[in-house]
Amino acid sequence: MRLVFYGTPAHAVPPLERLVADGRAPELVVTRPDRPRGRGLRPGKSAVREAAERDGIPVATPARAGAPEEIERVRSIAPDLLIVVAYGQILPPALLSVPKWGGINLHYSLLPRHRGASPIPAAILAGDRETGVSVMWMTEGLDEGPTFLRGATEIGGDEDAGSLGARLAALGADCLARALDRLERGESERHEQDAARASYAPKIAKDAGRLSFDRPPEEIVRRVRAFTPEPGAFVPLVAGRLLVTAAAAGGDGDGAPGTVLEVDRVKGLRVAASGGSVWLRTVRPSGRRDMTGSAYANGARLKAGERLPIAAERA
């Protein structure tokens, strides 16, 4: 089976590595172009590119996967199937028509729920108890194609997007392997999605993780989990962003939202929210490393009854 693999982030690496381990190494890996990273903004390779190069697989990094020269590159390989895992672009029909079997997309949700670019954070934000992966036949629409195979898993109560994504990547690698086994046996089921049940998970903005204590504690905790590790959930303080990397509902709480209620060496820093309170368990002040909420409160000399020095929102 001749394959071309499209993927970019770390969550796409386990499925690629599973292909290699199963003796199905792609003829070509296509990933997004290198992007500036770190404080020096030096060009950095995608996680998929790094993995492919370690395995000696040819890599292409086009600005547009559907450009005529890129379609010709794929056509010259004469692939049987295109495999897409969190690539970051929609493949045009002209490209999908090249392989014998078309293309399949490994999507990290139970379609039709959470179509789009950020299904893992969307499931946490929505308070879903279950999510999973879907192997979908690709069409021109955004994650609208018929599904081939799915795998479900429960979402842990404290699980953030990073840990959930790692589990889904492993589950997805297994599902992808089973899908290819079935294709080789001549099986190619197509289950049409119910469009009436579809929901969408758009690309996450850099400031999406901004936290407001005017919201209920449960919502604040979900936002912390959904936006950890990227793009990060934060409290905008006068001295800079306070990244919150772990939080928990703190029960009843008297005081205006944003008021410090309690500092506990184990539980962290408890802050009043709308209709209750929230524990900031671990935080990362601007320019510093992760620390417990209590360590931060002690260093900032925060005491019960004081308001957090939250910066005013820009007009």
Sine and cosine of phi, psi and omega as CSV:
sin_phi,cos_phi,sin_psi,cos_psi,sin_omega,cos_omega
0.00,0.00,0.86,-0.52,-0.01,-1.00
-1.00,-0.08,0.84,-0.54,-0.14,-0.99
-0.85,-0.53,0.52,-0.85,0.24,-0.97
-0.84,-0.54,0.77,-0.63,-0.11,-0.99
-0.93,-0.35,0.76,-0.65,0.05,-1.00
-0.90,-0.44,0.83,-0.55,0.02,-1.00
-0.17,-0.99,0.28,-0.96,-0.05,-1.00
-0.69,-0.72,-0.86,0.51,-0.17,-0.99
-0.99,0.13,0.01,-1.00,-0.04,-1.00
-0.87,0.50,-0.54,0.84,-0.01,-1.00
-0.92,0.39,-0.23,0.97,0.05,-1.00
-1.00,-0.03,-0.14,0.99,-0.06,-1.00
-0.95,0.31,-0.72,0.69,0.00,-1.00
-0.83,0.56,-0.68,0.74,0.08,-1.00
-0.88,0.48,-0.63,0.78,0.04,-1.00
-0.90,0.43,-0.70,0.71,0.00,-1.00
-0.91,0.42,-0.54,0.84,0.04,-1.00
-0.92,0.40,-0.64,0.77,0.06,-1.00
-0.85,0.53,-0.71,0.70,0.00,-1.00
-0.90,0.44,-0.70,0.71,-0.02,-1.00
-0.89,0.45,-0.51,0.86,-0.02,-1.00
-1.00,0.05,0.12,0.99,-0.03,-1.00
0.97,0.24,0.41,0.91,0.00,-1.00
-0.88,-0.48,0.60,0.80,-0.02,-1.00
-0.82,0.57,0.75,-0.66,0.00,-1.00
-0.89,0.46,0.45,-0.89,0.11,-0.99
-0.95,0.32,-0.46,0.89,-0.03,-1.00
-0.46,-0.89,0.63,-0.78,0.16,-0.99
-0.92,-0.38,0.78,-0.63,0.03,-1.00
-0.92,-0.38,0.79,-0.61,-0.03,-1.00
-0.65,-0.76,0.19,-0.98,-0.03,-1.00
-0.93,0.36,0.45,-0.89,0.01,-1.00
-0.87,0.50,0.43,-0.90,0.05,-1.00
-0.83,0.56,0.60,-0.80,-0.04,-1.00
-0.79,-0.61,0.45,-0.89,0.03,-1.00
-0.88,0.48,0.68,-0.73,-0.02,-1.00
-0.65,-0.76,0.41,-0.91,0.10,-1.00
0.96,0.29,-0.05,-1.00,-0.05,-1.00
-0.92,0.39,-0.54,0.84,-0.01,-1.00
-0.99,0.14,-0.11,0.99,0.01,-1.00
0.80,0.60,0.64,0.77,0.06,-1.00
-0.99,0.14,0.55,-0.83,0.00,-1.00
-0.84,0.54,0.77,-0.64,0.00,-1.00
-0.85,-0.53,0.62,-0.78,0.00,-1.00
-0.97,0.26,0.49,-0.87,0.10,-1.00
-0.94,0.34,0.36,-0.93,0.03,-1.00
-0.87,0.50,-0.61,0.79,0.01,-1.00
-0.93,0.38,-0.65,0.76,0.03,-1.00
-0.88,0.48,-0.70,0.72,0.01,-1.00
-0.87,0.50,-0.68,0.74,0.00,-1.00
-0.91,0.41,-0.69,0.72,-0.01,-1.00
-0.89,0.45,-0.67,0.74,0.00,-1.00
-0.92,0.39,-0.56,0.83,0.08,-1.00
-0.88,0.48,-0.56,0.83,-0.03,-1.00
-1.00,-0.03,0.06,1.00,0.04,-1.00
0.95,0.30,0.44,0.90,0.00,-1.00
-1.00,-0.05,0.73,-0.69,0.06,-1.00
-0.85,0.53,0.62,-0.79,-0.07,-1.00
-0.80,-0.60,0.66,-0.75,0.13,-0.99
-0.85,-0.53,0.61,-0.79,-0.02,-1.00
-0.77,-0.63,0.88,0.48,-0.05,-1.00
-0.96,0.29,0.46,-0.89,0.11,-0.99
-0.93,0.37,-0.59,0.81,0.04,-1.00
-0.76,-0.66,0.89,-0.46,-0.01,-1.00
-0.91,0.42,-0.43,0.90,-0.04,-1.00
-1.00,-0.04,0.15,0.99,0.04,-1.00
-0.89,0.46,0.55,-0.84,-0.06,-1.00
-0.79,0.61,-0.66,0.75,-0.02,-1.00
-0.93,0.36,-0.47,0.88,0.03,-1.00
-0.97,0.25,-0.60,0.80,0.07,-1.00
-0.89,0.45,-0.64,0.77,0.03,-1.00
-0.92,0.39,-0.59,0.81,0.05,-1.00
-0.87,0.50,-0.71,0.71,0.00,-1.00
-0.93,0.37,-0.65,0.76,0.00,-1.00
-0.87,0.50,-0.58,0.81,-0.01,-1.00
-0.92,0.40,-0.36,0.93,0.02,-1.00
-0.99,0.13,-0.38,0.92,-0.06,-1.00
0.81,0.59,0.85,0.53,-0.05,-1.00
-0.97,0.26,0.40,-0.91,0.14,-0.99
-0.99,0.10,-0.49,0.87,-0.15,-0.99
-0.39,-0.92,0.61,-0.79,0.20,-0.98
-0.98,-0.19,0.67,-0.74,0.04,-1.00
-0.86,-0.51,0.80,-0.59,-0.03,-1.00
-0.88,-0.48,0.78,-0.63,0.07,-1.00
-0.68,-0.73,0.98,-0.19,0.06,-1.00
0.79,0.61,0.76,0.64,-0.04,-1.00
-0.97,0.26,-0.70,0.72,0.02,-1.00
0.94,-0.34,0.00,1.00,0.09,-1.00
-0.66,-0.75,0.45,-0.89,0.11,-0.99
-1.00,0.04,0.77,-0.64,0.00,-1.00
-0.99,0.14,0.74,-0.67,-0.06,-1.00
-0.97,0.26,0.35,-0.94,0.01,-1.00
-0.82,0.57,-0.58,0.81,-0.01,-1.00
-0.87,0.49,-0.53,0.85,0.04,-1.00
-0.99,0.15,-0.64,0.76,-0.01,-1.00
-0.92,0.40,-0.38,0.92,-0.02,-1.00
-0.99,0.15,-0.14,0.99,-0.05,-1.00
-0.95,0.31,-0.77,0.64,-0.06,-1.00
-0.95,0.30,0.36,-0.93,0.02,-1.00
-0.87,0.48,-0.66,0.75,-0.06,-1.00
-0.97,-0.24,0.07,1.00,-0.02,-1.00
0.99,0.16,-0.65,-0.76,-0.05,-1.00
-0.68,-0.73,0.50,-0.86,0.11,-0.99
-0.83,-0.55,0.51,-0.86,-0.02,-1.00
-0.86,-0.51,0.81,-0.59,0.13,-0.99
-1.00,-0.01,0.95,-0.30,-0.10,-0.99
-0.94,-0.34,0.68,-0.73,-0.11,-0.99
-1.00,0.00,0.85,0.52,0.18,-0.98
-0.32,-0.95,0.15,-0.99,0.09,-1.00
-1.00,-0.05,1.00,0.03,-0.03,-1.00
-0.84,0.55,0.60,-0.80,0.26,0.97
-1.00,0.02,0.14,0.99,0.01,-1.00
-0.96,0.27,0.69,-0.72,0.09,-1.00
0.87,0.49,0.78,0.63,0.22,-0.97
-0.91,0.41,0.45,-0.89,0.10,-0.99
0.90,-0.43,-0.26,-0.96,-0.24,-0.97
-0.99,0.14,-0.37,0.93,-0.12,-0.99
-0.72,-0.69,0.87,0.49,-0.07,-1.00
-0.93,0.37,-0.48,0.88,-0.05,-1.00
-0.95,0.33,-0.80,0.60,0.09,-1.00
-0.87,0.50,-0.58,0.82,-0.03,-1.00
-0.88,0.47,-0.64,0.77,-0.01,-1.00
-0.91,0.43,-0.63,0.77,0.02,-1.00
-0.94,0.34,-0.71,0.71,0.00,-1.00
-0.86,0.51,-0.60,0.80,-0.03,-1.00
-0.98,0.22,-0.14,0.99,-0.04,-1.00
0.96,0.27,0.39,0.92,0.01,-1.00
-0.89,0.46,0.64,-0.77,0.08,-1.00
-1.00,0.03,-0.31,0.95,-0.06,-1.00
-0.67,-0.75,0.56,-0.83,0.15,-0.99
-0.57,-0.82,-0.30,-0.95,0.00,-1.00
0.18,-0.98,-0.41,-0.91,0.00,-1.00
-0.75,-0.66,0.46,-0.89,0.02,-1.00
-0.74,-0.68,0.77,-0.63,0.19,-0.98
-1.00,-0.07,0.90,-0.43,-0.17,-0.98
-0.86,-0.51,0.64,-0.76,0.14,-0.99
-0.96,0.28,0.79,-0.62,-0.11,-0.99
-0.98,0.20,0.66,-0.75,0.11,-0.99
-0.76,-0.65,-0.06,-1.00,-0.03,-1.00
-0.94,0.34,-0.48,0.88,-0.03,-1.00
-0.97,0.25,0.27,-0.96,-0.02,-1.00
-0.97,0.23,0.97,-0.24,0.05,-1.00
0.82,0.58,0.57,0.82,-0.06,-1.00
-0.98,-0.20,-0.11,0.99,-0.10,-1.00
-0.93,0.36,0.28,-0.96,0.04,-1.00
-0.91,0.42,0.56,-0.83,0.01,-1.00
-1.00,0.05,0.47,-0.88,0.00,-1.00
-0.95,-0.30,-0.71,0.70,-0.08,-1.00
-0.43,-0.90,0.58,-0.81,0.00,-1.00
-0.70,-0.71,0.39,-0.92,0.09,-1.00
-0.63,-0.77,0.74,-0.67,-0.09,-1.00
-0.94,-0.35,0.41,-0.91,0.08,-1.00
-0.44,-0.90,0.49,-0.87,0.06,-1.00
-0.98,0.22,0.47,-0.88,0.06,-1.00
-0.99,-0.13,0.84,-0.55,0.01,-1.00
-0.91,0.42,0.55,-0.84,-0.07,-1.00
-0.89,0.46,-0.47,0.88,0.00,-1.00
-0.95,-0.33,0.13,0.99,-0.11,-0.99
-0.96,0.28,0.74,-0.67,0.07,-1.00
-0.99,-0.16,0.03,-1.00,-0.08,-1.00
-0.89,0.45,-0.52,0.85,0.01,-1.00
-0.92,0.39,-0.77,0.64,-0.02,-1.00
-0.95,0.33,-0.61,0.79,0.05,-1.00
-0.91,0.41,-0.67,0.74,0.02,-1.00
-0.88,0.48,-0.62,0.79,0.03,-1.00
-0.90,0.43,-0.65,0.76,0.02,-1.00
-0.92,0.38,-0.65,0.76,0.01,-1.00
-0.92,0.40,-0.56,0.83,0.04,-1.00
-0.90,0.44,-0.65,0.76,0.04,-1.00
-0.93,0.37,-0.69,0.73,0.05,-1.00
-0.89,0.45,-0.65,0.76,0.01,-1.00
-0.90,0.44,-0.62,0.79,0.04,-1.00
-0.87,0.49,-0.66,0.75,0.03,-1.00
-0.91,0.40,-0.70,0.72,-0.01,-1.00
-0.90,0.43,-0.64,0.77,0.03,-1.00
-0.89,0.46,-0.69,0.73,0.02,-1.00
-0.88,0.48,-0.67,0.75,0.01,-1.00
-0.92,0.39,-0.60,0.80,0.03,-1.00
-0.89,0.45,-0.67,0.75,0.01,-1.00
-0.93,0.37,-0.59,0.80,0.09,-1.00
-0.85,0.53,-0.71,0.71,-0.04,-1.00
-0.93,0.37,-0.62,0.78,0.05,-1.00
-0.87,0.49,-0.66,0.75,0.00,-1.00
-0.92,0.39,-0.39,0.92,0.08,-1.00
-1.00,0.05,0.02,1.00,0.02,-1.00
1.00,0.00,0.19,0.98,0.02,-1.00
-1.00,-0.08,0.71,-0.71,0.00,-1.00
-0.47,-0.88,0.89,0.46,-0.05,-1.00
-0.90,0.44,0.52,-0.86,0.02,-1.00
-0.70,-0.72,0.93,-0.38,0.01,-1.00
-0.95,-0.31,0.92,-0.38,-0.04,-1.00
-0.91,0.42,0.66,-0.75,0.04,-1.00
-0.98,0.22,0.50,-0.86,0.08,-1.00
-1.00,0.03,0.98,-0.20,-0.07,-1.00
-0.87,0.49,-0.46,0.89,-0.02,-1.00
-0.92,0.38,-0.34,0.94,-0.02,-1.00
-0.98,-0.18,0.12,0.99,-0.09,-1.00
-0.97,0.26,0.59,-0.81,0.18,-0.98
-0.73,-0.68,0.30,-0.95,-0.14,-0.99
-0.81,-0.58,0.59,-0.81,-0.01,-1.00
-0.84,-0.54,1.00,-0.02,-0.06,-1.00
-0.94,0.34,0.20,-0.98,0.05,-1.00
-0.86,0.51,0.64,-0.77,-0.08,-1.00
-0.99,0.11,0.77,-0.64,0.07,-1.00
-0.96,0.27,0.42,-0.91,-0.05,-1.00
-0.88,0.48,-0.54,0.84,-0.03,-1.00
-0.99,-0.13,0.26,0.97,-0.05,-1.00
-0.90,0.44,-0.43,0.91,-0.06,-1.00
-0.99,0.11,0.13,0.99,0.01,-1.00
-0.88,0.48,0.80,-0.60,-0.05,-1.00
-0.98,-0.18,0.61,-0.79,0.08,-1.00
-0.80,-0.61,0.80,-0.61,0.01,-1.00
-0.98,0.20,0.04,1.00,0.15,-0.99
-0.98,0.20,-0.05,1.00,0.00,-1.00
-0.98,-0.17,0.33,-0.95,0.02,-1.00
-0.90,0.44,0.49,-0.87,-0.03,-1.00
-0.82,0.57,-0.67,0.74,-0.05,-1.00
-0.88,0.48,-0.62,0.79,0.02,-1.00
-0.93,0.38,-0.66,0.75,0.02,-1.00
-0.87,0.49,-0.70,0.72,-0.01,-1.00
-0.90,0.45,-0.67,0.74,0.02,-1.00
-0.89,0.46,-0.61,0.79,0.01,-1.00
-0.92,0.40,-0.64,0.77,0.06,-1.00
-0.88,0.48,-0.72,0.69,-0.01,-1.00
-0.91,0.41,-0.65,0.76,-0.07,-1.00
-0.93,0.37,-0.55,0.83,-0.10,-0.99
-0.96,-0.27,0.31,0.95,0.11,-0.99
-0.94,-0.34,0.84,-0.54,0.20,0.98
-1.00,-0.03,-0.28,0.96,-0.07,-1.00
-0.83,-0.56,0.64,-0.77,-0.05,1.00
-0.99,0.12,0.04,1.00,0.01,-1.00
0.98,-0.20,0.73,-0.69,0.10,-0.99
-1.00,-0.06,0.70,-0.71,-0.13,-0.99
-0.55,-0.84,0.44,-0.90,0.17,-0.99
-0.97,-0.23,0.84,-0.54,-0.03,-1.00
-0.98,0.18,0.99,-0.14,0.00,-1.00
-1.00,-0.06,0.29,-0.96,0.02,-1.00
-0.86,0.52,-0.60,0.80,-0.05,-1.00
-0.99,0.10,-0.01,1.00,-0.03,-1.00
0.78,-0.63,0.07,-1.00,-0.04,-1.00
-0.94,0.34,0.70,-0.71,0.16,-0.99
-0.97,-0.25,0.97,-0.23,0.00,-1.00
-0.96,0.30,0.75,-0.66,0.03,-1.00
-0.95,-0.30,0.90,-0.44,-0.08,-1.00
-0.97,-0.22,-0.21,0.98,0.10,-0.99
-0.41,-0.91,0.67,-0.74,-0.03,-1.00
-0.52,-0.85,0.28,-0.96,0.03,-1.00
-0.48,-0.88,0.50,-0.87,0.07,-1.00
-0.88,0.47,0.64,-0.77,-0.11,-0.99
-0.92,-0.39,0.18,0.98,0.01,-1.00
0.98,0.18,-0.33,-0.94,-0.04,-1.00
-0.89,0.46,0.47,-0.88,0.03,-1.00
-0.39,-0.92,0.80,-0.60,0.06,-1.00
-1.00,-0.01,0.58,-0.82,0.05,-1.00
0.85,-0.53,0.37,-0.93,0.02,-1.00
-0.92,0.39,0.54,-0.84,0.03,-1.00
-0.79,0.61,0.72,-0.69,-0.03,-1.00
0.99,-0.12,-0.05,1.00,0.00,-1.00
-0.99,0.13,0.71,-0.71,0.08,-1.00
-0.95,0.32,0.81,-0.59,-0.02,-1.00
-0.96,-0.27,-0.53,0.85,-0.13,-0.99
-0.25,-0.97,0.54,-0.84,0.13,-0.99
-0.83,-0.56,0.86,-0.50,-0.04,-1.00
-0.82,-0.57,0.75,-0.66,-0.08,-1.00
-0.86,0.51,-0.53,0.85,-0.03,-1.00
-1.00,-0.08,-0.75,0.66,-0.11,-0.99
-0.98,0.19,-0.49,0.87,0.02,-1.00
0.92,-0.40,-0.65,-0.76,-0.06,-1.00
-0.91,-0.41,0.86,-0.50,-0.02,-1.00
-0.99,-0.15,0.78,-0.63,-0.09,-1.00
-0.81,-0.58,0.63,-0.77,0.01,-1.00
-0.93,0.36,0.65,-0.76,0.06,-1.00
-0.75,-0.66,-0.03,-1.00,0.00,-1.00
-0.95,0.32,0.91,-0.41,0.04,-1.00
0.98,0.19,0.27,0.96,0.00,-1.00
0.24,-0.97,-0.57,-0.82,-0.02,-1.00
-0.48,-0.88,0.22,-0.98,-0.03,-1.00
-0.66,-0.75,0.68,-0.74,0.10,-1.00
-1.00,0.05,0.82,-0.57,0.19,-0.98
-1.00,-0.01,0.98,-0.18,-0.13,-0.99
-0.98,0.21,-0.79,0.62,0.05,-1.00
-0.76,-0.65,0.63,-0.78,-0.06,-1.00
-0.66,-0.75,0.22,-0.98,0.06,-1.00
-0.65,-0.76,0.98,-0.19,0.06,-1.00
-0.89,0.45,0.41,-0.91,-0.02,-1.00
-0.82,0.57,0.82,-0.57,0.04,-1.00
0.98,0.19,0.17,0.99,-0.04,-1.00
-0.79,-0.62,-0.02,-1.00,-0.03,-1.00
-1.00,-0.08,0.17,-0.99,0.06,-1.00
-0.87,0.49,0.59,-0.81,0.07,-1.00
-0.49,-0.87,0.25,-0.97,0.05,-1.00
-0.94,0.35,0.41,-0.91,0.05,-1.00
-0.87,0.50,-0.58,0.81,0.00,-1.00
-0.94,0.35,-0.63,0.78,0.03,-1.00
-0.89,0.46,-0.65,0.76,0.04,-1.00
-0.90,0.43,-0.72,0.70,-0.03,-1.00
-0.88,0.48,-0.67,0.75,0.01,-1.00
-0.91,0.41,-0.67,0.74,0.01,-1.00
-0.92,0.40,-0.58,0.82,0.01,-1.00
-1.00,0.05,-0.01,1.00,0.01,-1.00
0.84,0.54,0.70,0.72,0.05,-1.00
-1.00,0.04,0.69,-0.72,-0.01,-1.00
-0.80,-0.60,0.39,-0.92,0.02,-1.00
-0.83,0.55,0.70,-0.72,0.00,-1.00
0.99,-0.14,-0.26,0.97,0.02,-1.00
-1.00,0.04,0.44,-0.90,0.07,-1.00
-1.00,-0.02,0.61,-0.79,0.15,-0.99
-0.89,0.46,0.66,-0.75,0.00,-1.00
-0.97,0.24,0.95,0.30,-0.06,-1.00
-0.99,0.16,0.73,-0.68,-0.01,-1.00
-0.95,0.31,0.58,-0.81,0.04,-1.00
-0.93,0.36,0.62,-0.79,0.03,-1.00
-0.93,0.38,0.60,-0.80,0.03,-1.00
-0.97,0.26,0.58,-0.82,0.01,-1.00
-0.94,0.35,0.00,0.00,0.00,0.00
